[in-house]
Amino acid sequence: MNQTITMILGPFILIHVTYLVAVLKNNFSVIDIIWGLGFVVLGAIGCNLSSWDNSRENLLFTLILIWGLRLSTFLLIRNTGKKEDFRYAQWRKEWGDQSNRIAYFKVFLLQFMLMLIVGLPIFAVHEGKQSALSLLDYLGIFIWMLGLGFEAVADHQKSVFKSKPENKNKICQGGLWHLSRHPNYFGEALLWWGLGIISINTNQYWGLLGPLLINFLLLKISGVPLLEKRYENNKEYEAYKKITPRFIPSISKVFKSSLYTSP
């Protein structure tokens, strides 16, 4: 119990430091940048508590470190010098003078709680103690690699697309975005399922609640629905929706186009 509290303390402090920065900068978007880092802190504390002797826990931490640093670096570069994300800007208008107080509970504290649930594979592996790797671990690594590849390539392709002046106000439909309307979110969900599979090798099956939650959030709450709503009544996007799957990439399209192109 004491070890669990110690693990939780790291992300708790990180979230509160981030909240102070967000208030000072008058920009709630900074919470997105530290999302991945919160899991890195969680995993690092767990490994340290195990004296870095648990092979499976060290493996999980390595995968989370790679994912977390990539995601946070990408978002930092993307958001630097940009206005506050449209989601937070809209909420700020709705909340008015109470925006900082409400955001503490509805954005920062909520993300802290979600981080703990999504991060259940980390707790599961720490609690499981079994260290020797098996075929199930390697299956998890393979699925994680596929997910990370989808997320990283999709993010890069969209960044390249948006960097071109001629694409202003247009919809990215090339590369992985030709196979799915949200390939980055698909990759995010997939990599967490890979981590979940690694965690169940310790017989701590509750670790799968993490991937289940991230799937639910991406498909029903903060991921796909918010972006789809943003493009309501956009004729180009409506046409794009008719020929492109919402989430899971189209297998048939894989054989008709290159997976990696510069949109």
Residue pairs with C-beta under 8 A, 6 or more apart in sequence:
3 46
3 49
3 126
4 123
6 45
6 49
7 42
7 45
7 46
7 49
7 122
7 123
7 126
8 42
8 116
9 45
10 41
10 42
10 44
10 45
11 38
11 39
11 41
11 42
11 112
11 115
11 116
11 119
12 112
14 34
14 37
14 38
14 41
15 31
15 34
15 38
15 108
15 109
15 111
15 112
15 115
16 108
18 30
18 31
18 34
18 108
19 31
19 103
19 104
19 108
21 30
22 28
22 29
22 30
22 31
22 103
22 108
23 100
26 84
27 84
27 88
28 84
28 85
28 88
28 91
28 92
28 103
28 107
29 79
29 82
29 84
29 85
29 88
30 79
31 107
31 108
31 111
32 75
32 79
32 85
33 72
33 75
33 76
33 79
34 72
35 71
35 72
35 111
35 115
36 67
36 68
36 69
36 70
36 71
36 72
37 68
37 69
37 72
38 68
38 111
38 112
38 115
38 119
39 64
39 67
39 68
39 115
39 118
39 119
39 122
40 61
40 64
40 65
40 68
40 69
42 115
42 119
42 122
43 57
43 60
43 61
43 64
43 65
43 119
43 122
44 61
44 65
46 57
46 61
46 122
46 123
46 125
46 126
47 54
47 57
47 58
47 61
49 126
50 57
50 126
52 58
53 131
54 125
54 126
54 129
54 131
55 131
55 132
55 133
56 125
56 128
56 130
56 131
56 132
56 133
56 137
56 198
56 201
56 202
57 125
57 126
57 131
59 133
59 137
59 141
59 198
60 121
60 122
60 125
60 195
60 198
60 199
61 122
63 141
63 144
63 191
63 194
63 195
63 198
64 122
64 195
66 148
67 144
67 148
67 191
70 148
70 152
71 151
74 152
74 155
78 159
79 85
83 89
84 92
86 230
87 222
87 226
88 103
88 107
91 99
91 102
91 103
91 106
91 107
92 99
92 103
95 102
95 103
114 213
114 217
117 209
117 210
117 213
118 192
118 210
118 213
118 214
118 217
119 210
120 199
120 206
120 207
120 208
120 209
120 210
121 192
121 195
121 196
121 198
121 199
121 207
121 208
121 210
121 211
122 199
123 204
123 207
124 199
124 200
124 202
124 204
124 206
124 207
125 198
125 199
125 202
125 204
125 207
127 202
127 204
128 199
128 201
128 202
128 203
128 204
129 202
130 201
130 202
130 203
134 201
136 197
136 198
136 200
136 201
137 198
137 201
139 197
140 194
140 195
140 196
140 197
140 198
140 201
141 194
141 198
142 194
143 190
143 191
143 193
143 194
143 197
144 190
144 191
144 194
144 195
144 198
145 194
146 187
146 190
146 191
146 194
147 186
147 187
147 188
147 189
147 190
147 191
147 192
147 193
147 194
148 187
148 191
149 187
150 176
150 183
150 184
150 186
150 187
150 190
150 249
151 183
151 184
151 187
151 188
151 191
152 187
153 175
153 176
153 183
153 259
153 260
154 175
154 176
154 177
154 183
154 184
154 187
155 184
157 172
157 174
157 175
157 176
157 177
157 260
157 261
157 262
157 263
158 172
158 177
158 184
158 263
160 262
160 263
161 167
161 170
161 172
161 174
161 177
161 263
162 172
167 263
170 236
171 231
171 234
171 236
171 237
171 240
172 263
173 240
173 244
173 263
174 261
174 262
174 263
175 258
175 259
175 260
175 261
175 262
175 263
176 183
176 249
176 259
176 260
177 183
177 244
177 263
178 244
178 253
178 257
179 244
179 245
179 249
179 250
179 253
179 254
179 257
179 259
180 186
180 244
180 245
180 246
180 247
180 248
180 249
180 250
181 224
181 228
181 240
181 241
181 244
181 245
181 246
181 247
182 218
182 223
182 224
182 227
182 246
182 247
183 249
185 218
185 223
185 224
185 247
186 247
186 248
186 249
188 214
188 218
189 211
189 214
189 215
189 218
192 210
192 211
192 214
192 215
193 211
195 210
195 211
196 207
196 208
196 210
196 211
199 207
199 208
199 210
200 207
200 208
217 223
218 224
218 247
219 225
219 247
224 246
224 247
228 246
231 237
244 250
